[in-house]
Amino acid sequence: MDWKANILTTDQQVGALLGTIKRIAVLGIKPETHCAQPAFYVPKYMADAGYEIIPVPVYYPEVTEILGQKVYRSLTDVPGEIDMVNVFRRANDIRKHTIEILGKKPASVWFQLGIRNDDAAEAFARAGIKVVQDLCLMVEHRTLVK
């Protein structure tokens, strides 16, 4: 299979992906104290929509729970399989997480609106991981999931 088929760009592709996920690890999630920021309210929206959210904050070492869920400091520490890694990191910071993401081998990786890293996306796609870049998970869910 051509790896480029794992780069999802159409509403149909993104909608189909959203229909297959249940468990989302949020890399770069922020705690409730940052409730006005997308890195908190997007995962909260997805939790309220019935998805299991696994918080993986990059900062906030004192925080042990977000959205009522145990915080993990690394994707490799998350038990079980992950359907999606929802990334709230600057494009330049994704490189330092690439090996960790590849090692966990989630079914998909979603770079939030404004985040694009073609090199990382290609590495994930070549590993058989579906990739969405530069789209808001909350907006796409509201639009595409009935």
C-alpha positions as CSV (number, residue, x, y, z in Angstrom):
1,M,0.0,0.0,0.0
2,D,1.2,3.5,-0.8
3,W,2.0,5.3,2.4
4,K,0.4,8.5,1.1
5,A,-3.0,6.8,1.5
6,N,-2.4,7.1,5.2
7,I,-2.4,10.9,5.0
8,L,-6.1,11.8,5.4
9,T,-7.2,15.1,3.8
10,T,-10.9,14.7,2.7
11,D,-14.0,15.0,4.8
12,Q,-14.9,11.4,3.9
13,Q,-11.5,10.1,5.1
14,V,-11.5,12.1,8.3
15,G,-15.2,11.2,9.0
16,A,-14.4,7.5,8.5
17,L,-11.4,7.8,10.9
18,L,-13.6,9.4,13.5
19,G,-16.0,6.5,13.3
20,T,-13.3,4.1,14.3
21,I,-11.8,5.7,17.4
22,K,-12.7,5.4,21.0
23,R,-9.4,5.9,23.0
24,I,-7.5,9.2,22.5
25,A,-4.2,10.0,24.1
26,V,-3.8,13.8,24.2
27,L,-0.1,14.8,23.9
28,G,0.3,18.3,25.3
29,I,-3.1,18.4,27.1
30,K,-3.4,21.3,29.6
31,P,-5.1,21.1,33.0
32,E,-8.4,22.6,34.0
33,T,-6.6,25.7,35.1
34,H,-6.2,26.5,31.4
35,C,-9.8,25.8,30.5
36,A,-9.9,28.6,27.9
37,Q,-7.2,27.0,25.8
38,P,-7.8,24.5,23.0
39,A,-5.4,22.0,24.6
40,F,-8.0,21.7,27.4
41,Y,-11.4,22.4,25.9
42,V,-11.0,20.2,22.8
43,P,-10.2,17.0,24.8
44,K,-13.0,18.0,27.2
45,Y,-15.4,18.2,24.3
46,M,-14.3,14.8,23.1
47,A,-14.6,13.3,26.6
48,D,-18.1,14.8,26.9
49,A,-18.9,13.2,23.5
50,G,-18.1,9.8,24.9
51,Y,-14.4,9.2,24.0
52,E,-11.9,7.9,26.5
53,I,-9.3,10.6,27.0
54,I,-5.8,9.7,28.2
55,P,-3.9,12.9,29.4
56,V,-0.3,13.1,28.4
57,P,0.8,16.6,29.4
58,V,4.2,17.9,28.6
59,Y,4.4,20.4,31.4
60,Y,2.6,20.7,34.8
61,P,4.6,18.1,36.8
62,E,2.4,18.7,39.8
63,V,-0.8,17.6,38.0
64,T,-1.7,14.0,38.5
65,E,-5.2,14.0,37.0
66,I,-6.9,15.8,34.1
67,L,-10.6,15.4,33.2
68,G,-10.9,12.9,36.0
69,Q,-8.3,10.6,34.3
70,K,-4.8,9.6,35.5
71,V,-2.0,11.6,33.9
72,Y,0.8,9.8,32.0
73,R,4.1,11.5,31.5
74,S,4.9,9.6,28.3
75,L,2.9,7.7,25.6
76,T,5.0,4.7,26.3
77,D,3.6,4.6,29.9
78,V,0.0,4.4,28.7
79,P,-1.3,0.9,29.1
80,G,-3.0,-0.8,26.2
81,E,-3.6,0.3,22.6
82,I,-4.3,3.8,21.5
83,D,-6.7,4.6,18.7
84,M,-5.4,8.2,18.3
85,V,-2.7,10.5,19.5
86,N,-4.2,14.0,19.5
87,V,-1.1,16.4,19.3
88,F,-1.1,19.8,20.9
89,R,2.6,20.6,20.4
90,R,4.3,23.2,18.2
91,A,5.3,21.7,14.8
92,N,9.0,22.1,15.7
93,D,8.5,20.1,19.0
94,I,6.9,17.1,17.3
95,R,10.3,15.7,16.3
96,K,11.2,14.9,19.9
97,H,8.0,12.8,20.2
98,T,8.2,10.9,16.9
99,I,10.1,7.9,18.2
100,E,7.7,7.7,21.2
101,I,4.7,7.8,18.9
102,L,6.1,5.3,16.5
103,G,6.9,3.0,19.4
104,K,3.4,3.1,20.7
105,K,2.0,2.7,17.2
106,P,-1.4,4.2,17.6
107,A,-3.9,3.7,14.8
108,S,-3.8,7.4,14.0
109,V,-2.2,10.7,14.8
110,W,-4.0,14.0,14.7
111,F,-2.1,17.3,14.6
112,Q,-4.4,20.1,15.8
113,L,-5.4,23.2,13.8
114,G,-2.3,25.2,13.0
115,I,0.1,22.2,13.5
116,R,1.8,20.7,10.5
117,N,5.0,18.6,10.3
118,D,5.3,16.9,7.0
119,D,8.4,14.9,8.0
120,A,6.7,13.4,11.1
121,A,3.5,12.8,9.1
122,E,5.4,10.9,6.5
123,A,7.2,8.8,9.1
124,F,3.9,7.9,10.8
125,A,2.2,7.2,7.4
126,R,5.0,4.9,6.3
127,A,4.6,3.0,9.6
128,G,1.0,2.4,8.7
129,I,-0.4,5.1,11.0
130,K,-3.2,7.3,9.7
131,V,-2.4,11.0,9.9
132,V,-4.5,14.2,10.0
133,Q,-2.7,17.6,10.0
134,D,-3.8,21.1,10.7
135,L,-7.5,20.4,11.6
136,C,-9.3,20.9,14.9
137,L,-10.6,17.5,16.2
138,M,-13.5,19.2,17.9
139,V,-14.7,21.1,14.8
140,E,-14.3,18.1,12.6
141,H,-16.2,15.9,15.1
142,R,-19.0,18.4,15.3
143,T,-19.2,18.6,11.5
144,L,-18.6,15.0,10.4
145,V,-20.0,12.8,13.2
146,K,-23.7,12.5,13.4
